[in-house]
Structures are given as structure tokens and as C-alpha cells.
Amino acid sequence: MIRHGLDRGYEVVGVCREKSVPKLDEFKDRMTIIPGATDDRRVIAQGVAGCDGVLVVLVPWGMKNYASGTAQAVLDYAEPGARLIFSCGWHITRDGKDVYSKMFLTLVALFGWLARLLRFADLNDQVEACRRIFASKTKWTVVRGSNLEEGESQGLPVWSRHVGDPILRSNLTRRVDFALFMVEALKNEELIHEAPAIVGCRSESALAHAEAKR
């Protein structure tokens, strides 16, 4: 996301855990880095001050409401009228009309149980974070990502309002293109108050959908 933002000439401010700051060394002379946790309200207040847009990765680490704490801090401190772009997985549903396979539901339930058992993560906290976002009157978008893979960019992912739509069947997006969709959403007013589920534009299902439309 940093690289996409800088390539577009944006002034970039990033909040990063102190132990991970060295990972941003290649960008340190081109952006402002604020060390700290994203659920630290003072850190977030500093990070979003004066920003026209905020890109947020909702990570449900630990058992202390990290994701919902992050979301609430951004909702509370972002500039009025700022575009707020959040990211999460397909398991989040806005209107209950998503259709999931039994395998997907089983994997989510298994991972959620194991993560809570090990006190590693709490998927319910990510659900709570999105509930707060959906109820907000801010200019939000929640980008719901499929499985991710590494590799060169294939272009801007395609999206649908509901998991289960044929266009999403491939369930695969390049990581760099997930970031691309996040950054492009900043300028796309059609995505305000939407929770797009995305898939790679060169995935088998996306190509089949495009062919069917032709």
C-alpha cells in the first residue's frame, strides 16, 4: 500500500509497530513513520491528523480487542469527510446475504477455535470492528479479501457485493493487487458504504465472467 501511494504522489504517513519499523527502511526518506500499536488511540490520533484518506488493516491479534480498538480509534479521530478504507477477510458479512461453502465455514470455525485456544487471535473481534464501521456515518469502505498469493501485479481486482457470486469462485488475489484495490478505493466514490469482496482480475472465475458478459 505504501508503494502504491507513493507512486501516485501521495504524502504517506504510516503507523507501524516499533519492532517492525526496520521493515520500512526502503521508504523511510519518503514517508512519515509513527512507531506504535494501531489500537493506541494517541498514536492513531497523531497518524490520521490532516489525512484525506486512511488505509486500515483490521488484524484481530490477541485477545484484547485489537481490531475493534483500531477501528474505533480511526472512526473517532479521522478528519471529517476523510475516506476510510478497511480490509478484512471474506468471512465478514454486511447484510447476511453472502453464501459460503461448507469447507469455507469449517476452516473459519477451525481457525477461529484454534486461534482463541492459543490466544493468538480473535476473529469475533474483527466481526465487532466491522459492525462498528458499518454503523458509522463516515465515508467508509470495507474491502473483503480472498486467499492471497505472491507475484507480480495482474491489475485491479474485480469485486462483488456477495461471497458466493460466480465471479469470486476462484478465491485468489495477488497480495500486491489487494493493496492496489485499497489505494484505488480512496478515489472511488461508488465504493462508499460498500463491502466489496474481491478476486484477482486474471483469476479463472473473473475471466469466465468477463467472457460470459461478452
RAKA-V633057 format. One record per backbone hydrogen bond with DSSP energy under -0.5 kcal/mol. NH is the residue of the N-H (numbers start at 1). CO is the residue of the C=O. E is the energy in kcal/mol with one decimal. If there is no record, write none. Layout:
NH	CO	E
NH	CO	E
This chain:
5	1	-2.5
6	2	-2.8
7	3	-2.4
8	4	-1.0
8	5	-0.6
9	6	-1.8
10	5	-2.2
12	10	-0.7
14	32	-3.1
16	14	-0.5
16	34	-2.0
20	17	-1.7
21	17	-0.7
21	18	-1.1
23	20	-1.7
24	21	-2.3
25	22	-1.7
27	24	-1.9
28	24	-0.8
28	25	-0.7
30	27	-2.7
31	27	-0.8
32	12	-2.5
33	31	-0.5
34	14	-3.3
34	32	-0.5
35	33	-0.6
36	16	-2.5
40	37	-1.5
41	39	-0.8
44	40	-2.5
45	41	-2.4
46	42	-1.7
47	43	-2.5
48	44	-2.6
49	45	-0.7
51	48	-2.2
54	83	-2.6
56	54	-0.5
56	85	-3.2
58	56	-0.7
58	87	-1.7
59	57	-1.3
60	58	-0.6
61	59	-1.1
62	120	-2.9
64	61	-0.5
66	61	-0.7
69	65	-2.2
70	66	-2.1
71	67	-2.7
72	68	-2.5
73	69	-2.0
74	70	-2.1
75	71	-2.6
76	72	-2.2
77	73	-2.1
78	74	-2.2
79	48	-0.5
82	79	-2.2
83	52	-2.4
84	139	-2.3
85	54	-3.1
85	83	-0.6
86	84	-0.6
86	141	-3.1
87	56	-1.7
88	143	-2.2
90	145	-0.9
92	89	-1.3
99	163	-3.4
100	98	-0.5
105	101	-2.3
106	102	-2.3
107	103	-2.5
108	104	-2.5
109	105	-2.4
110	106	-2.7
111	107	-2.8
112	108	-2.7
113	109	-2.3
114	110	-2.6
115	111	-2.9
116	112	-1.9
117	113	-2.3
118	114	-2.2
119	116	-0.7
120	115	-2.8
121	115	-0.9
122	60	-2.3
125	122	-1.3
126	122	-0.9
127	123	-1.8
128	124	-2.2
129	125	-2.3
130	126	-2.1
131	127	-2.0
132	128	-2.0
133	129	-1.8
134	130	-3.1
135	131	-1.5
136	132	-0.5
136	133	-1.5
139	82	-0.7
140	138	-1.6
141	84	-1.9
142	194	-2.0
143	86	-3.4
143	141	-0.6
144	142	-0.6
144	196	-3.2
145	88	-2.9
145	143	-0.7
147	171	-0.6
149	173	-1.9
158	199	-2.1
160	197	-2.0
165	162	-1.5
168	165	-2.0
169	166	-1.8
171	168	-1.8
173	147	-2.2
175	149	-2.9
177	174	-0.6
178	174	-1.8
179	175	-1.9
180	176	-1.5
181	177	-2.4
182	178	-2.0
183	179	-2.3
184	180	-2.8
185	181	-1.9
186	182	-0.6
186	183	-1.1
187	184	-1.4
188	185	-0.9
189	187	-0.9
191	188	-1.5
192	189	-1.4
193	140	-3.4
194	140	-0.5
194	191	-1.8
197	160	-2.8
198	144	-2.4
198	196	-0.5
199	158	-2.2
200	172	-2.5
203	200	-1.5
207	203	-2.5
208	204	-2.3
209	205	-2.2
210	206	-2.3
211	207	-2.4
212	208	-2.3
213	209	-1.9
214	210	-1.6
